[in-house]
Amino acid sequence: MSQLEKTSLDESQPENISLPEKTLDNELGKETTSLNVESIKSDSDHGTFSGEYHPDDVDLLAPELTIDDSPTLLENFKLKVYKKPKNYYDQIATRKSVFEGPDPNIVKTYFPTSKWENFKAFDPYFRWTYAEDKAVTRKIDYKILPIVCALFFCLNLDRGNLSSAVAGGILVDLKMTTDDYNLGNNLRSIGFIITEIPSQMLAKKFGPDWWMPLQVIIWSIIALAQYWVNDKKAFWALRFLLGVSQGGFIADSVSYVSYFYTRQQTGPRLAAFWSLISLSGIISNLLAVGFLKVTVQGKASWRWLFMFDGIITLVFGIAALFLMVPGPTQTKSKLFPKGFFNEKEEKIITNRLIRDDPTKCDMHNREGITFKQFLKTLLDYDLWPLLVLSLTYQIAYYPMSAYLNINLKALGFGTDQILYLNLPIYVFEAFTIVAITLISEFFNERALISIFPQFWVLICVVVEFTSAEKISNWGQYAVMFFLISMPNIQPILTSWISRISYSVRARTISSPMSNIGIQLAQLISNNVYRSDDSPYYHRGNKALVGVTVMNIVLFALTKVYYIYRNKYKKGKWDSMSDSEKETYLQTHRNDGNKRLDFLFEH
């Protein structure tokens, strides 16, 4: 975990910082305790905590999270399967962390400085119960998460309604071939890639609570402008601009969620995001059933689909400008004068965040990334196994997903039939996304769980490759149903990359880099099924079989790689004396995931 600037005491100008009273949980029966705090001048002139932290209740704290390098799921399963005692929710939920280390000098290196926006709520002595922890999490779930989910829904509505427009005849009206359609998808992906990192840099500098709603407003205007498209060149231009305006939004959402949730809590919430892809597909198709019957003023029904969907997301974007907040201790506004959380709730969120990941305090949420920091993350070889997987893991999924409505139309299904046949796919897809993410968190396992969907896809692609000519129309639909509704591991992969980045700087860059890989995968996938290979796409399916087998091998090798890296780091770290560790932490505080005291999850 990266460290903050080393501080030096300026005795000539001491400055006191007024902080909330530090108290122990009442259930412990301990007296009120004050933490000796004073501001110290650092090179960056930020105050930090001083004095000694000597807790006398370490044995009562929740156990520290550890990294299990076991190649199987058995040990993690044993740890998860236990019966909670009757007084479980009255026990201390404050998790043991680096702050309870044996050497006070090492512990001090993890304390935040006043440049962190939540500095006022930090208190290593603060304790809370599981009941309070659960209540605060639920409060975040209904005050913060729904806003982000609504904007994520907007993203998928405006970028995903093209398939419904295809069912409504846009290809015929604009005299486009499937290759022209592919080019439109390619241009959107290219635009998305171009702005992925710049968008994340803007969000980091000015805050995602401002930048994300603005993105929604911009792309909504572009999306509804598709109403006036009259030829394929205009179609291509607007698809490109749509991608440009949407680039970085997913990474911005992930960063924003990390301001409120711990590592274990983030994965299931990301699953909620990606399940909205399915939900937006359901709603989009239901809306399309109505909108595609609208032919006012002689305009094609697909035009009204783009218009109405764009207006819906525009309203969401404008509302989000007033509803989103910068962070857990920055929720007060003219609209919400009392804020979202009280003082104790702010302290619970703040202290569990920093105990879970001390690097979350090494930058302010409105502090930009320098070019040097960007380059350092780009060259981080420990991130590249997951970035490569971001590029390859969905290549076999995208072609059939993108061609779903085109294939159904070719099989003879009518417009309404096509839209209704989409619905069960989206419902089952939403279920599998959430299910595989929860299973991954339950077992605390990522690599092995992620292999399972590759076998799922492999079976479907092999059936298509070997038997496409023999399968009936409904049999073809069944194959497409199971392939497209495969368990999507994007929430697992996104959370995994965030965890191993282990610094705000790296997380700001690695997340959009992962999304760039996913967009490049779509570019590749958009060119797998070609018109000269139709209608059965033998050549394309043969390539997809090879890609899927490759992915199975890559996930296995990724797990082996991180096990090896952890073994190397632990060997080096355990061989150091306490004084050597202290010196090491002071001189390597900004090394992020290269620190010997950090282990990779896998």
N, C-alpha and C positions, 0 to 999 in steps of 0.2 A: 504494500500500500504506500502511495506516495506521501511524503511528509511535508509539513509546512516549514516556512523559513525558521531557521534557528534564531532564538531571541537572545538578546543581551540586555542586562539590567541597566537602565539609565537612572542612577540614584539621585541625580540632581533634579530631575523633574518627575517624581513618582505621580501616578494618576490613578485614583480609585475608580472602579467600575461598579455601578449599582446593579445588583442582580437580585432575582427573586430569592426569598429565604430558602435554604437548603434543608429539607426535612426528610426523615426516613418514613417509610410506610407505617401508618398507625397500627396495623396488625402485628408489627414486629415488637411493639411495646417499647420502642427506643425513644430517647429524648431528641428534641429538635437540635440539629447540628448545623453550624455555620461553616462554610468552606472559605478558607483564607484565599481571597482573590485580590490580585492587584495587576494593574496594567504594566506591561513591559514593552519597551521600545524594541522593534526589530528593524531589519534593514528596510522593510516595506512600511514601517510605522504602523503596524497593526498590533493591538493589544492581544495578550494571550493569558491563559491561566498560569498561576504560579502557586507555590506552596506544596504541601504534601497531601496525597490522597491515601488514607489508611483505613479502608473499610473493615468492619468487624463482623460482616454478615456474608462473606464470600461463599460459605458453605450453603447458604440459603438461596443463592442465585440459580437461575435456570442454567443448564449445562451449555457450555460453549459449542458452537457449531464446528465440526471437524470434517476434514476431507478424507473419504474412504477410497483407497486405491485398490480395493478388491475388484478383480475382473468380473465378478458375478453380482447378482442382485440379492443374494441370500442374506448377507450381513445387514444391508439396509432394511430388508424386510423384517428381520428380527427386531431392529431398533424401533420400527414404526408400530408393530403389533403389540400393544400393551393396553391394559385397562386403566383408565384414569381414576385416581382415588376420589372419594366423595368430596374432599375439600380442595380439589384441583384448582378451581377458579379463584380460591382465596390465597393460593400460593403466589410467591413472587415470580413475575414474568420477566423481570429485568435479567437479561442474558449476560452471563460471564463473558468477558471479552479481554482485549489487550489491556484495558484499564486496570485489571486485577492481576497484572503481571508481577513477578517477584521483585523486580528492580524499579524503584521509583523514577530513576533517571531515564529509563527506557520508556516508562509509562508516559512521562511528560511530553515525549516527542510526538505522541498521538493526539494531544489536546488541540482543539481548534483555535484559530485566531479570530479576532473581531471582524475580519473581512467576510467571514461566513455569515450569510443572512440570518441564520438561526442561532447565532452565538449567544444571545441573551437567554435562550432556553436550555443551554447545555449545563448539565450538572451530574458529575460522575456518582454522587451520593444518592441521586434520585431513584426511588423504587416504585414499582406499580404492580398490580396483580394481573392474573390472566383474565379476570372478569373485566378489568379496566382496559386491558390491551384489546380484548375482543370488541368492546364497546367503541373504542376509538377507531378500530379498523372498519367496523360497520359504518361509522359516521363518515369516514373517507369514502367508503364504497357508495354512499348515496349523495354526498355533496361534491365530490371531485370526479370520481370515475364516470358517472353518467354524462357529464359534459364532454369529456374526451371521447367516450364511446359514440356520442351523437355526432361529433365531428368526423370520427372514423367511419361512421355510417355514411356521411356525406361524401367522403372520399370514394367509397365503393359504389355508391349510387351513381355518381357522375362519371366514373371511369368504367363501370360495368354495364351501363344500360345500352351500350352499343350492340350487344348480342340480342337484346330485345328489338332494337331497331332493325337488325338483320331479319328477324322474324317478320317485321312489318314491311319489308321490301326495300330497304335503303340501297342495297346493292343493285337492284333492278332500276330504281328511279335515277340513280346517279351513274348508271351504266358501268359499274365496277365489277371486276373479276375477283376471285378469291385471292389472287396475288395482290391486287390493289388493296383489298381488305387487310392483308398481311402487312403491307407497307404502312398503312395507317396505324396499325398496332405497333410496328417498329418505330415509327416516328414519335409516338407517345412515349415509348420506353426510352428513346434517345433523349428526348426533352427531360424526362424524369431523371435520367443519369446526370445530365449536364448541371442541373441545379441541386442535386442531392446534398453535396457537401456545402456549397455556398448557403443553402437554406438553413442547414444545421448551424453554421457559423453565425448567421444572422440571429437565429433563435437563442444561441448561447450569449450573444452580445446584448440583445435587447429583451430577451425573455420569451419563452414559448407561449406564455399567456397572452402576449400581444401578437406575435408572429403567426401562430396557428389560426386564429380566427381570420386574420387578414388574408392568409392563403385561401381559406375556404371561400371568402368573398370574391377573390380574384378568379378562382377556377369556376365558380358558379356562373359568373358573367360570361366566361368563355364557353362553358357547357351549354348555356341557353342560347348562345349565339349560333350554335349548330342548327338552330331552327331555320336560318337563312342560307344554309349551304345549298349550292346549285350544281356543283361539279366536283369531281374527285380531287382537284387541286385545292379547292377551298376546304374540302374535308380533311385532306392531309395537313394543311396549315393549322387548322383548329385542333386536330389531334396532337400535333406537336406542341402547340401552345398550352394545351391542357396538361401535357406531361411536364412542361417547364414550370407551370404554376403549382403542380402537386409534388414536385421533387422535394425530398427531405421531410415531408409531413409525417411519415411513419417513424423516422428517427426522432423527430421532435416530440412525438407522442410518447415514445419509450423514455426519453430523457425526462419529460415532465412527470410521468408516473413514478420514476425513480426518486423524485423529490419527496414522495409521501410513503412509499412502500419499501420494505426490506427485500432482500434477494429472494427469500422463500415466498413472499407474498406477490412478487412481481409476475412470476410465470403464469399463475392462474388468471391474473388480470389481463395479461397479454392474450391469453386464450379467449377471454371475453371480447377483446378487440377483433381477433380474427374470426370468431364465430359470427361477428357482425357482417363479415363478407357474405356469409350464407344468409343472414337475416336480411341484409340489403338486397340480396338476390331474390329472396321470397317477396319482399315488399315491392321491389322493382318490377317483378313479373306480374304481381297482382295489379299494380298501377298500370302496367303496360296493357293488360287485358282491357282496361277502360280507355286509356289514352289512345291506343291503337285503333279505337273505333271512332275517334274524333276526326272529322274531316271538314272543319269549319273553313269557309272561304276557299274551298277547293284545295287546301294544303294537305299533303300526305300526312297520315297519322303519326309516322315516326318523328316528324318535325315537332308536333305537339308534345310528344314524349320527352324530347330534349328540353323544350321550353318549360314544361311543368316541373320536371325533375330539377332543373337549374334554379327555378324560383324557390322550390322547397329548401334546397341546400343554402341558398343565399340568405334566407330567413334565419337558418341555424347559425350561419357565420356571423351575422350581425348580432344575434343574441349572445353568442359566446364572447364577444368583445366586452360585454358587461358582466359576464358570469365567471370567467376564469380568473384565478388568483395566482400571484407569483410563487408562493410557497406556503408551508404550514404555519409560519409565524407572520405571514403577510396577507391575511385574508380580510382585513377591514377595508371598507370602501364606503362611498356615499350610499350605494345600494344596500350594503350590508354593514352598517355602522358597528355592530357588535362582533363582526367576523364570523368565521365558521366554527372556530374552536375556542374553548376557554383556556386559561393559562396552564392548567394541569394537562389538558389534552395536547397542547403545543409541546409541553415538556416530554410527554410520552412519545410522541411522534419523533421529535428531535433526537432524544437520547437512544431510542431503539434503532434509529437510522445509523447513527454514528457508531454504536456498539456493533452493529451488523457489518458496517463498512466504513472505517474511519476516513477513507479517502474522499467520501462525499462532502467533507468540509474543506477540501483544499482549494476550492474556488467559489467565488460568489456566483449566484445564478444569473447575474447580468455581467459577467466578466468574459471577455472575448478570448479566442484561441489565437496564439501567435503562429507564424509560419513555421518556426522552429519546432513548436509543439506538434503541429500538423505533420511535419516530416518525420518526427520521431515515432509517431503512431503508425504512419504509413509503412515504416521500415521494421515494425515490430513483428519478428518472425513467429512469435508464439501465437499471434492472432491469425496467421495465414491458414492454418488447417481448417478453421471454421469459416474463413472467408472463401476458401475454395469450395467448401461444402455449400455455402450460400449460392454459389454459381451453379452447382451441378444437381442438387438434391431434388429439384422440381422440374427438371428438363423433360422428364417422361410424362409429367402431369399436364403441362400447359397445352400441348398440341390438341389433345382431345377436348380439353376444357374450352379452348378458344373456338374450336370447330363444332361444338355441341349442336348449336341451333342450325348451322349450315348442314351438318350431317342428318339431323332430324328432318330438315326440309327436303333433303335429297331422298330420304326414305319414304317420303310421301305424307308426312304428318302436316296437318293444317296449322295456321298461325296460333289459334287458341290452344290446340293440342300441345304444340311445342312449349308454349308458356306454362301450361299446367304440368307438363312432364318435367320441367325444371324444378318444380317445387319440392318433390320428395328428395331430389338430389341435394338441394340446399339444406333441408331439414336434417338429413343424415350426416351431411358434411359438418354442420354446426355441432352435432353430438360427438363426432369422432375427434374434432379439434380439441374440445374441452376434455374429453375422456383421456386422450393420450397425454395431454399436458398434466392433468392431475395424477396420472399413473407415474409420470416422470418425477414429479415432485414427491410423491409418496415413497418411491424407491430411492429418491435422491440420485437418479441415474439418467444420463442424457444420451450417451453414445449408443449403448445397446438398445435402448427404447427406440431411438431414431432409425435403427436398421429395419424394424418391423414394417413400416409403411413401404419401404423399398421392395420387400417381398410381396406385399399387397399389390403394388403397381406391376411388378414383374409378371405375376400370374395373369393379370388383365391384358398386358401388352402381348404376352406369348399367345394367348387365345386369339387376339386380333390378328397377329402375324400368321398364325397357322390355319385359322378357320374362318376368316372374315367372309369368304364366299359362301360358306355353308350355313351361316347363322341367319335366322329370320330377322325381320325388322324389330320385333320386340326383344329378341335375343341380343341384337346390337345395342338396343337401349339399355339392357341389363348390364352389358359390359361397360358401357359409358357411365352408367349409374355408379357402379362400384369403383371404377378408376377415379372419377372426378370427386367422389365423396371419401377418398382415402384420408386417413388421419394426417392432417397437415401439421408438420413439426415446426413451423415458423415461430410460434410463441416460444417453444423450447430453445430453438437456435438463437433467437434474438436475446432471450434472457441469458443464455449461456455466454454469448459474446460480451454482454454487459458485465457479467460476473468476472470473467477472466481479464477484462480490460483493466479493472481495479484502479482506476483514477478517473476523475471527471474529464480531464484532458483526453485520455485515450477513448473513453466511452463516447465523447462527443464526435470523434472521428470514426471509430470502428463501427458504430451503428449505421451511419449512412453508407460506409463502404460495403457492409453486408447487403444493404438494400440495392446498391449498385450491382452487386453480384446477382441478386435476384432479378433485376431488370435486364441484365445481360442474358440471363437464362431465358427470359421471355423472348428476347431478340433471336436467340438461337432456336427456340421452340417454334417461333412464328414461321420459320423457314424449314421445318421438318416435313410437314405435310404440304407437298407442292401439287399444282394442278396436273402435271404430267404423270403423277403417281396415283391419281385418284381412279376409282372411288375407294379402293381398298388400302392404299398407302403401304404396300408391302415394304418398299425401300425405307420409308420413314419408321415403320414399326420395328424393322430389323435393327436400325440404329438405336432406337429407344431401349431395346432389350440389352444391348451392350452398355449403354449409359447406366441403366439400373443396376446391373451387375457391378460395374465400376463403383457406384455409390456405396454398395454394401461393403466393398473392400475399403473404401476411403473412411467410412465411419469406424470400422474396426481399427484401422491404422491410427486414426486420430486418438482413440482411447489409449492405445499402446504408447503413443507419443507423449501424452500428458502424464501417464503413469511413470514413464522414464524421466520426464522433467521433474516431477515431484520427488522421485527417489534421489536425483542428483542434488536438488535444492536442500532436502532434509539432511543429506549426508554432510553438506558444507555447513549448514546452520548448526547442527548438533555438535560439530567439532569445535565450535567457537566457545570461548569463555564468556562470562557475563560482560566483562569490560570490552572484549572484542565486539560483542553484539551491540553494545551501546555506541561504540565508535562507528560501527558499520551503519547503524540506523541514522546517525547524524550526518554521515557522508554520502549515504545513498537514499536520502529521504524522497527524492523525486524520480526514483527508478521504476515506479509503478509495479507491473507484474514481473519485472526482472528482480525484484527484491527477494532475497533468499528466505525471508520469513513469510512469503506468500506462496500458497499452493494452488494449483489449477484444479477446478472442478471438471468432472468428465462423466 
